[in-house]
Amino acid sequence: MSSLRCPTCNMLFEIEKTKAMPFCSERCRLVDLGRWLNEEQSVPHVPSLDELEESWLDEPQ
């Protein structure tokens, strides 16, 4: 059997025994969803080259 750590509670669980992959339980899955919806977690924004050029052009010389 394969084991994995739950990203929410850090508990080690058997992959075959959960329907909420990659979480150990439905509760942990919903906790994670709530964090995303409350913007406690997000994908970091990396400015594009165009955005960097625009901000550089907007700065006073």
N, CA, C and O atoms as a Tripos MOL2 file, in Angstrom:
@<TRIPOS>MOLECULE
protein
  244   243    61     0     0
PROTEIN
NO_CHARGES

@<TRIPOS>ATOM
      1 N           0.8330   -1.1930    0.0000 N.3       1 MET1
      2 CA          0.0000    0.0000    0.0000 C.3       1 MET1
      3 C           0.8750    1.2520    0.0000 C.2       1 MET1
      4 O           1.9190    1.2930    0.6500 O.2       1 MET1
      5 N           0.4410    2.2550   -0.7260 N.am      2 SER2
      6 CA          1.1780    3.5100   -0.8130 C.3       2 SER2
      7 C           0.6320    4.5130    0.1850 C.2       2 SER2
      8 O          -0.5720    4.5710    0.4390 O.2       2 SER2
      9 N           1.5370    5.3030    0.7470 N.am      3 SER3
     10 CA          1.1460    6.3380    1.7050 C.3       3 SER3
     11 C           1.4910    7.7100    1.1580 C.2       3 SER3
     12 O           2.3800    7.8640    0.3200 O.2       3 SER3
     13 N           0.7750    8.6900    1.6490 N.am      4 LEU4
     14 CA          0.9630   10.0750    1.2310 C.3       4 LEU4
     15 C           0.6630   10.9740    2.4170 C.2       4 LEU4
     16 O          -0.1080   10.5910    3.2970 O.2       4 LEU4
     17 N           1.2550   12.1620    2.4600 N.am      5 ARG5
     18 CA          0.9600   13.1440    3.5130 C.3       5 ARG5
     19 C          -0.1150   14.0960    3.0200 C.2       5 ARG5
     20 O          -0.0500   14.6020    1.8990 O.2       5 ARG5
     21 N          -1.0900   14.3290    3.8570 N.am      6 CYS6
     22 CA         -2.1670   15.2660    3.5350 C.3       6 CYS6
     23 C          -1.5950   16.6840    3.5450 C.2       6 CYS6
     24 O          -0.9430   17.0680    4.5160 O.2       6 CYS6
     25 N          -1.8220   17.4720    2.4870 N.am      7 PRO7
     26 CA         -1.2960   18.8340    2.4510 C.3       7 PRO7
     27 C          -1.9760   19.7790    3.4500 C.2       7 PRO7
     28 O          -1.4510   20.8580    3.7260 O.2       7 PRO7
     29 N          -3.1190   19.3940    3.9860 N.am      8 THR8
     30 CA         -3.8360   20.2480    4.9320 C.3       8 THR8
     31 C          -3.4330   19.9660    6.3710 C.2       8 THR8
     32 O          -3.0610   20.8860    7.1000 O.2       8 THR8
     33 N          -3.5030   18.7100    6.7890 N.am      9 CYS9
     34 CA         -3.2350   18.3780    8.2000 C.3       9 CYS9
     35 C          -1.9020   17.6700    8.4110 C.2       9 CYS9
     36 O          -1.5050   17.4240    9.5500 O.2       9 CYS9
     37 N          -1.2090   17.3410    7.3230 N.am     10 ASN10
     38 CA          0.1080   16.7110    7.3660 C.3      10 ASN10
     39 C           0.0760   15.2700    7.8870 C.2      10 ASN10
     40 O           1.1230   14.7080    8.2060 O.2      10 ASN10
     41 N          -1.1110   14.6710    7.9750 N.am     11 MET11
     42 CA         -1.2350   13.3010    8.4460 C.3      11 MET11
     43 C          -0.8550   12.3270    7.3270 C.2      11 MET11
     44 O          -1.1860   12.5520    6.1630 O.2      11 MET11
     45 N          -0.1670   11.2570    7.6840 N.am     12 LEU12
     46 CA          0.1630   10.2080    6.7360 C.3      12 LEU12
     47 C          -1.0610    9.3050    6.5690 C.2      12 LEU12
     48 O          -1.6420    8.8610    7.5590 O.2      12 LEU12
     49 N          -1.4560    9.0330    5.3190 N.am     13 PHE13
     50 CA         -2.6360    8.1960    5.0820 C.3      13 PHE13
     51 C          -2.3950    7.2750    3.8980 C.2      13 PHE13
     52 O          -1.5170    7.5240    3.0730 O.2      13 PHE13
     53 N          -3.1780    6.2160    3.8220 N.am     14 GLU14
     54 CA         -3.0780    5.2580    2.7220 C.3      14 GLU14
     55 C          -3.9190    5.7520    1.5450 C.2      14 GLU14
     56 O          -5.1100    6.0280    1.6870 O.2      14 GLU14
     57 N          -3.2860    5.8540    0.4040 N.am     15 ILE15
     58 CA         -3.9280    6.3980   -0.7930 C.3      15 ILE15
     59 C          -5.2010    5.6380   -1.1570 C.2      15 ILE15
     60 O          -6.1890    6.2420   -1.5750 O.2      15 ILE15
     61 N          -5.1780    4.3400   -1.0010 N.am     16 GLU16
     62 CA         -6.3110    3.5070   -1.4050 C.3      16 GLU16
     63 C          -7.5460    3.7110   -0.5340 C.2      16 GLU16
     64 O          -8.6410    3.3040   -0.9210 O.2      16 GLU16
     65 N          -7.3920    4.3340    0.6370 N.am     17 LYS17
     66 CA         -8.5050    4.4410    1.5870 C.3      17 LYS17
     67 C          -9.2160    5.7960    1.5670 C.2      17 LYS17
     68 O         -10.0620    6.0560    2.4230 O.2      17 LYS17
     69 N          -8.8900    6.6540    0.6140 N.am     18 THR18
     70 CA         -9.5520    7.9590    0.5700 C.3      18 THR18
     71 C         -10.1520    8.2130   -0.8040 C.2      18 THR18
     72 O          -9.6210    7.7680   -1.8220 O.2      18 THR18
     73 N         -11.2480    8.9230   -0.8160 N.am     19 LYS19
     74 CA        -11.8700    9.3580   -2.0730 C.3      19 LYS19
     75 C         -11.5920   10.8390   -2.3100 C.2      19 LYS19
     76 O         -12.0440   11.4150   -3.3000 O.2      19 LYS19
     77 N         -10.8460   11.4480   -1.3930 N.am     20 ALA20
     78 CA        -10.6120   12.8940   -1.4480 C.3      20 ALA20
     79 C          -9.1770   13.2220   -1.8570 C.2      20 ALA20
     80 O          -8.6420   14.2510   -1.4460 O.2      20 ALA20
     81 N          -8.5570   12.3730   -2.6500 N.am     21 MET21
     82 CA         -7.1650   12.5870   -3.0560 C.3      21 MET21
     83 C          -6.9490   14.0040   -3.5510 C.2      21 MET21
     84 O          -7.8200   14.5170   -4.2540 O.2      21 MET21
     85 N          -5.8760   14.6560   -3.2430 N.am     22 PRO22
     86 CA         -4.7080   14.2150   -2.4890 C.3      22 PRO22
     87 C          -4.8290   14.4630   -0.9880 C.2      22 PRO22
     88 O          -3.8160   14.5350   -0.2920 O.2      22 PRO22
     89 N          -6.0370   14.5920   -0.4890 N.am     23 PHE23
     90 CA         -6.2720   14.8570    0.9330 C.3      23 PHE23
     91 C          -6.6600   13.5730    1.6430 C.2      23 PHE23
     92 O          -7.1070   12.6150    1.0130 O.2      23 PHE23
     93 N          -6.4860   13.5590    2.9720 N.am     24 CYS24
     94 CA         -6.8100   12.3550    3.7390 C.3      24 CYS24
     95 C          -8.3130   12.2060    3.9540 C.2      24 CYS24
     96 O          -8.7950   11.1040    4.2160 O.2      24 CYS24
     97 N          -9.0570   13.3070    3.8450 N.am     25 SER25
     98 CA        -10.4950   13.2520    4.1130 C.3      25 SER25
     99 C         -11.2150   14.3680    3.3690 C.2      25 SER25
    100 O         -10.5970   15.3050    2.8630 O.2      25 SER25
    101 N         -12.5150   14.2470    3.3150 N.am     26 GLU26
    102 CA        -13.3520   15.2890    2.7140 C.3      26 GLU26
    103 C         -13.2240   16.5910    3.4980 C.2      26 GLU26
    104 O         -13.2460   17.6740    2.9140 O.2      26 GLU26
    105 N         -13.0920   16.4880    4.8120 N.am     27 ARG27
    106 CA        -12.9420   17.6730    5.6550 C.3      27 ARG27
    107 C         -11.6920   18.4650    5.2500 C.2      27 ARG27
    108 O         -11.7610   19.6800    5.0700 O.2      27 ARG27
    109 N         -10.5550   17.7800    5.1080 N.am     28 CYS28
    110 CA         -9.3170   18.4630    4.7230 C.3      28 CYS28
    111 C          -9.4330   19.0640    3.3260 C.2      28 CYS28
    112 O          -8.8860   20.1350    3.0610 O.2      28 CYS28
    113 N         -10.1380   18.3840    2.4400 N.am     29 ARG29
    114 CA        -10.3530   18.9210    1.0930 C.3      29 ARG29
    115 C         -11.1350   20.2240    1.1590 C.2      29 ARG29
    116 O         -10.8070   21.1840    0.4620 O.2      29 ARG29
    117 N         -12.1680   20.2610    1.9960 N.am     30 LEU30
    118 CA        -12.9880   21.4690    2.1320 C.3      30 LEU30
    119 C         -12.2410   22.5900    2.8450 C.2      30 LEU30
    120 O         -12.4280   23.7620    2.5150 O.2      30 LEU30
    121 N         -11.4000   22.2490    3.8150 N.am     31 VAL31
    122 CA        -10.5720   23.2640    4.4810 C.3      31 VAL31
    123 C          -9.6650   23.9280    3.4470 C.2      31 VAL31
    124 O          -9.5280   25.1510    3.4320 O.2      31 VAL31
    125 N          -9.0500   23.1260    2.5880 N.am     32 ASP32
    126 CA         -8.1780   23.6620    1.5450 C.3      32 ASP32
    127 C          -8.9550   24.5540    0.5780 C.2      32 ASP32
    128 O          -8.4890   25.6330    0.2120 O.2      32 ASP32
    129 N         -10.1320   24.1040    0.1690 N.am     33 LEU33
    130 CA        -10.9740   24.9110   -0.7180 C.3      33 LEU33
    131 C         -11.3140   26.2480   -0.0670 C.2      33 LEU33
    132 O         -11.2550   27.2890   -0.7200 O.2      33 LEU33
    133 N         -11.6690   26.2250    1.2120 N.am     34 GLY34
    134 CA        -11.9790   27.4590    1.9340 C.3      34 GLY34
    135 C         -10.8070   28.4200    1.9620 C.2      34 GLY34
    136 O         -10.9930   29.6320    1.8520 O.2      34 GLY34
    137 N          -9.6100   27.8940    2.1060 N.am     35 ARG35
    138 CA         -8.4110   28.7530    2.1080 C.3      35 ARG35
    139 C          -8.2290   29.4400    0.7620 C.2      35 ARG35
    140 O          -7.8610   30.6130    0.7030 O.2      35 ARG35
    141 N          -8.4870   28.7080   -0.3200 N.am     36 TRP36
    142 CA         -8.3880   29.3170   -1.6480 C.3      36 TRP36
    143 C          -9.4800   30.3700   -1.8460 C.2      36 TRP36
    144 O          -9.2130   31.4550   -2.3630 O.2      36 TRP36
    145 N         -10.7000   30.0520   -1.4380 N.am     37 LEU37
    146 CA        -11.8130   30.9870   -1.6290 C.3      37 LEU37
    147 C         -11.6610   32.2430   -0.7830 C.2      37 LEU37
    148 O         -12.1010   33.3180   -1.1920 O.2      37 LEU37
    149 N         -11.0450   32.1240    0.3930 N.am     38 ASN38
    150 CA        -10.7950   33.2840    1.2580 C.3      38 ASN38
    151 C          -9.5020   34.0030    0.8970 C.2      38 ASN38
    152 O          -9.0920   34.9420    1.5790 O.2      38 ASN38
    153 N          -8.8650   33.5560   -0.1760 N.am     39 GLU39
    154 CA         -7.6100   34.1220   -0.6750 C.3      39 GLU39
    155 C          -6.4850   34.0580    0.3500 C.2      39 GLU39
    156 O          -5.5900   34.9030    0.3500 O.2      39 GLU39
    157 N          -6.5300   33.0500    1.2280 N.am     40 GLU40
    158 CA         -5.4220   32.8010    2.1410 C.3      40 GLU40
    159 C          -4.2870   32.1160    1.3900 C.2      40 GLU40
    160 O          -3.1320   32.1800    1.8110 O.2      40 GLU40
    161 N          -4.6100   31.4680    0.2930 N.am     41 GLN41
    162 CA         -3.6440   30.8260   -0.5910 C.3      41 GLN41
    163 C          -3.8930   31.3610   -1.9850 C.2      41 GLN41
    164 O          -5.0320   31.6430   -2.3590 O.2      41 GLN41
    165 N          -2.8310   31.4990   -2.7470 N.am     42 SER42
    166 CA         -2.9880   31.9300   -4.1280 C.3      42 SER42
    167 C          -1.7440   31.5510   -4.9140 C.2      42 SER42
    168 O          -0.7000   31.2380   -4.3430 O.2      42 SER42
    169 N          -1.8720   31.5830   -6.2120 N.am     43 VAL43
    170 CA         -0.7360   31.3630   -7.0880 C.3      43 VAL43
    171 C          -0.0480   32.7150   -7.2310 C.2      43 VAL43
    172 O          -0.6960   33.6990   -7.5870 O.2      43 VAL43
    173 N           1.2500   32.7810   -6.9610 N.am     44 PRO44
    174 CA          1.9310   34.0750   -7.0430 C.3      44 PRO44
    175 C           1.9250   34.6350   -8.4630 C.2      44 PRO44
    176 O           2.0490   33.8960   -9.4400 O.2      44 PRO44
    177 N           1.7780   35.9440   -8.5530 N.am     45 HIS45
    178 CA          1.7850   36.6230   -9.8520 C.3      45 HIS45
    179 C           3.2220   36.9790  -10.2080 C.2      45 HIS45
    180 O           3.9170   37.6490   -9.4450 O.2      45 HIS45
    181 N           3.6530   36.5220  -11.3710 N.am     46 VAL46
    182 CA          4.9740   36.8780  -11.8800 C.3      46 VAL46
    183 C           4.7380   37.8270  -13.0430 C.2      46 VAL46
    184 O           4.1460   37.4350  -14.0490 O.2      46 VAL46
    185 N           5.1950   39.0760  -12.9190 N.am     47 PRO47
    186 CA          4.9340   40.0410  -13.9860 C.3      47 PRO47
    187 C           5.6140   39.6270  -15.2940 C.2      47 PRO47
    188 O           6.7310   39.1100  -15.3020 O.2      47 PRO47
    189 N           4.9100   39.8700  -16.3850 N.am     48 SER48
    190 CA          5.4810   39.5800  -17.7010 C.3      48 SER48
    191 C           6.4750   40.6770  -18.0640 C.2      48 SER48
    192 O           6.5240   41.7210  -17.4130 O.2      48 SER48
    193 N           7.2480   40.4400  -19.0850 N.am     49 LEU49
    194 CA          8.2200   41.4290  -19.5430 C.3      49 LEU49
    195 C           7.5100   42.7180  -19.9500 C.2      49 LEU49
    196 O           8.0130   43.8100  -19.6820 O.2      49 LEU49
    197 N           6.3460   42.6040  -20.5950 N.am     50 ASP50
    198 CA          5.5800   43.7900  -20.9980 C.3      50 ASP50
    199 C           5.1600   44.6140  -19.7830 C.2      50 ASP50
    200 O           5.2500   45.8420  -19.8050 O.2      50 ASP50
    201 N           4.7000   43.9390  -18.7180 N.am     51 GLU51
    202 CA          4.2950   44.6540  -17.4990 C.3      51 GLU51
    203 C           5.4860   45.3630  -16.8600 C.2      51 GLU51
    204 O           5.3560   46.4850  -16.3690 O.2      51 GLU51
    205 N           6.6340   44.7150  -16.8660 N.am     52 LEU52
    206 CA          7.8280   45.3340  -16.2920 C.3      52 LEU52
    207 C           8.2460   46.5590  -17.0980 C.2      52 LEU52
    208 O           8.6230   47.5840  -16.5300 O.2      52 LEU52
    209 N           8.1790   46.4500  -18.4180 N.am     53 GLU53
    210 CA          8.5330   47.5850  -19.2700 C.3      53 GLU53
    211 C           7.5710   48.7470  -19.0550 C.2      53 GLU53
    212 O           7.9960   49.9000  -18.9900 O.2      53 GLU53
    213 N           6.2680   48.4500  -18.9410 N.am     54 GLU54
    214 CA          5.2760   49.5040  -18.7190 C.3      54 GLU54
    215 C           5.5190   50.2150  -17.3920 C.2      54 GLU54
    216 O           5.4500   51.4430  -17.3260 O.2      54 GLU54
    217 N           5.8030   49.4560  -16.3370 N.am     55 SER55
    218 CA          6.0280   50.0820  -15.0330 C.3      55 SER55
    219 C           7.3110   50.9040  -15.0620 C.2      55 SER55
    220 O           7.3880   51.9430  -14.4070 O.2      55 SER55
    221 N           8.3110   50.4630  -15.8020 N.am     56 TRP56
    222 CA          9.5560   51.2150  -15.9010 C.3      56 TRP56
    223 C           9.3240   52.5210  -16.6600 C.2      56 TRP56
    224 O           9.8920   53.5550  -16.3090 O.2      56 TRP56
    225 N           8.4870   52.4730  -17.7020 N.am     57 LEU57
    226 CA          8.2050   53.6740  -18.4840 C.3      57 LEU57
    227 C           7.3540   54.6680  -17.7010 C.2      57 LEU57
    228 O           7.4370   55.8720  -17.9450 O.2      57 LEU57
    229 N           6.5360   54.1850  -16.7620 N.am     58 ASP58
    230 CA          5.6730   55.0540  -15.9650 C.3      58 ASP58
    231 C           6.4200   55.7700  -14.8450 C.2      58 ASP58
    232 O           5.9160   56.7540  -14.3040 O.2      58 ASP58
    233 N           7.6080   55.2950  -14.4890 N.am     59 GLU59
    234 CA          8.3550   55.9060  -13.3830 C.3      59 GLU59
    235 C           8.9260   57.2500  -13.8200 C.2      59 GLU59
    236 O           9.4050   57.3910  -14.9450 O.2      59 GLU59
    237 N           8.8730   58.2480  -12.9170 N.am     60 PRO60
    238 CA          9.4650   59.5510  -13.2540 C.3      60 PRO60
    239 C          10.9870   59.4390  -13.3570 C.2      60 PRO60
    240 O          11.6210   58.7110  -12.5930 O.2      60 PRO60
    241 N          11.5360   60.1430  -14.2750 N.am     61 GLN61
    242 CA         13.0000   60.1140  -14.4920 C.3      61 GLN61
    243 C          13.7040   61.1430  -13.6610 C.2      61 GLN61
    244 O          14.9290   61.2520  -13.7220 O.2      61 GLN61
@<TRIPOS>BOND
     1     1     2 1
     2     2     3 1
     3     3     4 2
     4     3     5 am
     5     5     6 1
     6     6     7 1
     7     7     8 2
     8     7     9 am
     9     9    10 1
    10    10    11 1
    11    11    12 2
    12    11    13 am
    13    13    14 1
    14    14    15 1
    15    15    16 2
    16    15    17 am
    17    17    18 1
    18    18    19 1
    19    19    20 2
    20    19    21 am
    21    21    22 1
    22    22    23 1
    23    23    24 2
    24    23    25 am
    25    25    26 1
    26    26    27 1
    27    27    28 2
    28    27    29 am
    29    29    30 1
    30    30    31 1
    31    31    32 2
    32    31    33 am
    33    33    34 1
    34    34    35 1
    35    35    36 2
    36    35    37 am
    37    37    38 1
    38    38    39 1
    39    39    40 2
    40    39    41 am
    41    41    42 1
    42    42    43 1
    43    43    44 2
    44    43    45 am
    45    45    46 1
    46    46    47 1
    47    47    48 2
    48    47    49 am
    49    49    50 1
    50    50    51 1
    51    51    52 2
    52    51    53 am
    53    53    54 1
    54    54    55 1
    55    55    56 2
    56    55    57 am
    57    57    58 1
    58    58    59 1
    59    59    60 2
    60    59    61 am
    61    61    62 1
    62    62    63 1
    63    63    64 2
    64    63    65 am
    65    65    66 1
    66    66    67 1
    67    67    68 2
    68    67    69 am
    69    69    70 1
    70    70    71 1
    71    71    72 2
    72    71    73 am
    73    73    74 1
    74    74    75 1
    75    75    76 2
    76    75    77 am
    77    77    78 1
    78    78    79 1
    79    79    80 2
    80    79    81 am
    81    81    82 1
    82    82    83 1
    83    83    84 2
    84    83    85 am
    85    85    86 1
    86    86    87 1
    87    87    88 2
    88    87    89 am
    89    89    90 1
    90    90    91 1
    91    91    92 2
    92    91    93 am
    93    93    94 1
    94    94    95 1
    95    95    96 2
    96    95    97 am
    97    97    98 1
    98    98    99 1
    99    99   100 2
   100    99   101 am
   101   101   102 1
   102   102   103 1
   103   103   104 2
   104   103   105 am
   105   105   106 1
   106   106   107 1
   107   107   108 2
   108   107   109 am
   109   109   110 1
   110   110   111 1
   111   111   112 2
   112   111   113 am
   113   113   114 1
   114   114   115 1
   115   115   116 2
   116   115   117 am
   117   117   118 1
   118   118   119 1
   119   119   120 2
   120   119   121 am
   121   121   122 1
   122   122   123 1
   123   123   124 2
   124   123   125 am
   125   125   126 1
   126   126   127 1
   127   127   128 2
   128   127   129 am
   129   129   130 1
   130   130   131 1
   131   131   132 2
   132   131   133 am
   133   133   134 1
   134   134   135 1
   135   135   136 2
   136   135   137 am
   137   137   138 1
   138   138   139 1
   139   139   140 2
   140   139   141 am
   141   141   142 1
   142   142   143 1
   143   143   144 2
   144   143   145 am
   145   145   146 1
   146   146   147 1
   147   147   148 2
   148   147   149 am
   149   149   150 1
   150   150   151 1
   151   151   152 2
   152   151   153 am
   153   153   154 1
   154   154   155 1
   155   155   156 2
   156   155   157 am
   157   157   158 1
   158   158   159 1
   159   159   160 2
   160   159   161 am
   161   161   162 1
   162   162   163 1
   163   163   164 2
   164   163   165 am
   165   165   166 1
   166   166   167 1
   167   167   168 2
   168   167   169 am
   169   169   170 1
   170   170   171 1
   171   171   172 2
   172   171   173 am
   173   173   174 1
   174   174   175 1
   175   175   176 2
   176   175   177 am
   177   177   178 1
   178   178   179 1
   179   179   180 2
   180   179   181 am
   181   181   182 1
   182   182   183 1
   183   183   184 2
   184   183   185 am
   185   185   186 1
   186   186   187 1
   187   187   188 2
   188   187   189 am
   189   189   190 1
   190   190   191 1
   191   191   192 2
   192   191   193 am
   193   193   194 1
   194   194   195 1
   195   195   196 2
   196   195   197 am
   197   197   198 1
   198   198   199 1
   199   199   200 2
   200   199   201 am
   201   201   202 1
   202   202   203 1
   203   203   204 2
   204   203   205 am
   205   205   206 1
   206   206   207 1
   207   207   208 2
   208   207   209 am
   209   209   210 1
   210   210   211 1
   211   211   212 2
   212   211   213 am
   213   213   214 1
   214   214   215 1
   215   215   216 2
   216   215   217 am
   217   217   218 1
   218   218   219 1
   219   219   220 2
   220   219   221 am
   221   221   222 1
   222   222   223 1
   223   223   224 2
   224   223   225 am
   225   225   226 1
   226   226   227 1
   227   227   228 2
   228   227   229 am
   229   229   230 1
   230   230   231 1
   231   231   232 2
   232   231   233 am
   233   233   234 1
   234   234   235 1
   235   235   236 2
   236   235   237 am
   237   237   238 1
   238   238   239 1
   239   239   240 2
   240   239   241 am
   241   241   242 1
   242   242   243 1
   243   243   244 2
@<TRIPOS>SUBSTRUCTURE
     1 MET1         2 RESIDUE 1 A MET
     2 SER2         6 RESIDUE 1 A SER
     3 SER3        10 RESIDUE 1 A SER
     4 LEU4        14 RESIDUE 1 A LEU
     5 ARG5        18 RESIDUE 1 A ARG
     6 CYS6        22 RESIDUE 1 A CYS
     7 PRO7        26 RESIDUE 1 A PRO
     8 THR8        30 RESIDUE 1 A THR
     9 CYS9        34 RESIDUE 1 A CYS
    10 ASN10       38 RESIDUE 1 A ASN
    11 MET11       42 RESIDUE 1 A MET
    12 LEU12       46 RESIDUE 1 A LEU
    13 PHE13       50 RESIDUE 1 A PHE
    14 GLU14       54 RESIDUE 1 A GLU
    15 ILE15       58 RESIDUE 1 A ILE
    16 GLU16       62 RESIDUE 1 A GLU
    17 LYS17       66 RESIDUE 1 A LYS
    18 THR18       70 RESIDUE 1 A THR
    19 LYS19       74 RESIDUE 1 A LYS
    20 ALA20       78 RESIDUE 1 A ALA
    21 MET21       82 RESIDUE 1 A MET
    22 PRO22       86 RESIDUE 1 A PRO
    23 PHE23       90 RESIDUE 1 A PHE
    24 CYS24       94 RESIDUE 1 A CYS
    25 SER25       98 RESIDUE 1 A SER
    26 GLU26      102 RESIDUE 1 A GLU
    27 ARG27      106 RESIDUE 1 A ARG
    28 CYS28      110 RESIDUE 1 A CYS
    29 ARG29      114 RESIDUE 1 A ARG
    30 LEU30      118 RESIDUE 1 A LEU
    31 VAL31      122 RESIDUE 1 A VAL
    32 ASP32      126 RESIDUE 1 A ASP
    33 LEU33      130 RESIDUE 1 A LEU
    34 GLY34      134 RESIDUE 1 A GLY
    35 ARG35      138 RESIDUE 1 A ARG
    36 TRP36      142 RESIDUE 1 A TRP
    37 LEU37      146 RESIDUE 1 A LEU
    38 ASN38      150 RESIDUE 1 A ASN
    39 GLU39      154 RESIDUE 1 A GLU
    40 GLU40      158 RESIDUE 1 A GLU
    41 GLN41      162 RESIDUE 1 A GLN
    42 SER42      166 RESIDUE 1 A SER
    43 VAL43      170 RESIDUE 1 A VAL
    44 PRO44      174 RESIDUE 1 A PRO
    45 HIS45      178 RESIDUE 1 A HIS
    46 VAL46      182 RESIDUE 1 A VAL
    47 PRO47      186 RESIDUE 1 A PRO
    48 SER48      190 RESIDUE 1 A SER
    49 LEU49      194 RESIDUE 1 A LEU
    50 ASP50      198 RESIDUE 1 A ASP
    51 GLU51      202 RESIDUE 1 A GLU
    52 LEU52      206 RESIDUE 1 A LEU
    53 GLU53      210 RESIDUE 1 A GLU
    54 GLU54      214 RESIDUE 1 A GLU
    55 SER55      218 RESIDUE 1 A SER
    56 TRP56      222 RESIDUE 1 A TRP
    57 LEU57      226 RESIDUE 1 A LEU
    58 ASP58      230 RESIDUE 1 A ASP
    59 GLU59      234 RESIDUE 1 A GLU
    60 PRO60      238 RESIDUE 1 A PRO
    61 GLN61      242 RESIDUE 1 A GLN
